[in-house]
Each structure stands twice: as structure tokens, then as C-alpha cells.
């Protein structure tokens, strides 16, 4: 039981790490765009950078939602696995429960 739980926690960590890395990269790009926006000279350049910033924010929001969904899905799967392991553990002592 402990090995399975540790494997599931490692999976959670790997997924969290993957999303964290993606978000870090997106935030770095966003900071660069904001810096360029501050230094922009023309209205056209500001508009293009404003659109790029909005797109970057949408990407960040999407990654956050995907991460939330994936972690919730994994949490639900882990709870199910824990329940099944507990059921099997109890059955090993008392036989099949109906």
C-alpha cells in the first residue's frame, strides 16, 4: 500500500513540476513583453504588444485550468485506488464482503 501511495505522490509531483515549469516560462515571457510595452514608441507597437500580452495571459489562464483539472483528476483516481486497496486489505482478513 505504501509503495502505491508513494508512486502516486511522485506522479503528482511530476505533473506539478511540469506545469510549474511551463508557467515560469510563460511569466518570464510576459515580463519581457511588459518591459517592451513600457518602452514602446508608437501606438501600433503598443497595440501589438498589448495583444501579445493578452495572448500570454490567456495561455497562463489555460495552463492553470488544465493543471487544476489534471491534479483534481489524479486526486480522484488516487482516492479510488486507496479505497480499493483498503477494500482488498479488509477482504484479506474477513473474506469477500458483499
N, C-alpha and C positions, 0 to 999 in steps of 0.2 A: 504493500500500500504506500509506503513512504517513497519508494523509488518512482512510482507512477506520479505521485504528487510533486516530487522534485522535477520530474521531466516536464510536467505541465507548467510549473513555475518557470522553468528555463524557457519554454516556448513563449510564455507571456513576456518574459524579459526580452527575448529576441525580437518579438513584434514591437514592443515598446521602443526598443533601441532603434529599430528600422524607421519607425515613424518619427522619433525624436531627431534622428539624423536628417531626414527629409525636411522637417520643419526648420531645423537650424539653417540648412542651406537656403531655404525659401526666405527666412528672415534676413539672412545676410544679403541676398539679392534685393530684398525690399529696402534695406538700409541704403544700399548703393543707389537705388532708384530715387529714394527720397533726397539723398545728397545731390544727385544730378538735377532733381526738380528745383531744389533751393538755388542752384547756380544757373538755372536755365535763363536764357536771354529773351527768347521770342515766345509769343503766345502759342504758336504752333508747337514748339518744343515742349512747352508746359502741358499742352493738351495731350501730346503723345506720351509724355511721362506720366501724366495723370491716369491715362488709360492703362499704361503698363503697371502702375501701382495698383489700380483697381483689379486688374487681372491677377496680380500676385496675391492680393488679399483674398480673392476668390479661390485661388489654389490652396492657400493656407486653410481657409474655412473647409474646403473639401477634404483635405488631408485630415484635419481634426475630426470631421464627421466620420470618415472611413475608419480612423483609428478607434474612435469611440465605439462604432459598430463592431469592429473586429474583436476588440477586447471584451465587449459585452457578450458576444457570441462565444468566445473562448471560455469566459467565466461560466456561462450557462452549460457548456459542454463539460467543463470541469466539475460542476456541481452534479451533473448527471452521472459522470464517471465515479465520483465519490459515493453517490447514493448506491450505484451498482456494486461497487467494491464493498460497501457496508452490508448490503443485502447478501452478497456472496459470503462475507465473513460470518454473518449471523447464521446463514444456512449451513455453514461448515460445522457449527455446533449443534444446531437443532433440526437439521434436515430441511427439506423444501417447505417453505411457508406458502400457504395459499392466500 
